[in-house]
């Protein structure tokens, strides 16, 4: 039985990797090439005037654009090359925690059946609202930020062929990383299902999921997203929708939670080299995710709201 469970789980993992890979590979390839075009500089120029409204200097647009168009690593690499105060770095960290890798992760969310406008509205809205609140409430953090260990940055590719090869390498690496997590994750989940551990876990998580307006069968998706990230949580969600009958309402609520708070270990620890307190960052992410999902879930419980929403979503 165990061998059959592993085989079935690995097969599901391969299918899920293929399904998500068809989205992630071309998007990563295109974005990697676009960073060598004038488009990125244009985006930075457009966003710069908005920085003053949230207490950030104009050059803070560089890591924000890089983080949202590319990923957190690109954003942090940019921050490490610029001089910011502790408060400014913390604001950037909070914003990037809510909103990063928008193109890939939003496309993956769309693949899972969640409307892309919901993902973009929640992520960008949380990023700018949280930044404005922190800027108004926190009057400290004016000292110069002291960065930790800085990794040497690779030289930018030169020439069309090298740029394309670098983009293909990044896209391919993204698929490999996806497969290394999704395939064994699906195998473990299948074993848990066959041993009926997943049902017990869902019952344990039931009070929390119900409080947030979701059914028990979303607990696996929530756990996967919290630990492994939005893209990997989407892989589990796609499978859960097929096998466990996760409704579109629950899928949307789960993604609202996960777009605010996902990959809590990696996406929190990654900011340590910036010399900012990471515990407040983690608490803000979890607190906002719980509050936002609870509010939306509560509204969705009102008579007639679910039906209207499910028609529009």
DAPE-V633235 format. One line per field, one symbol per residue. psi: psi as a letter, one per 40 degrees, with the letter a starting at -180 (. if undefined). A space follows every 10 residues. Layout:
# DAPE-V633235
psi: ???
This chain:
# DAPE-V633235
psi: dddddddddd dddddddddd dddddddddd ddddeeiedd dddddddddd dddffiidee dddddddddc idddddddde eihiiddddd ddddddddhi fddddddddd deehhddddd dddddddddd dddddddhea feihhhiahh ihhihiiiid dddddddddd dddddddddd dddddddddd ddddefdddd ddddeddddd deeiideedd dddddddeid dddddddddd dddefhiddd dddddddddd hifdddeddd edeefihddd dddddddddd dddddddddd eihedddddd dd.
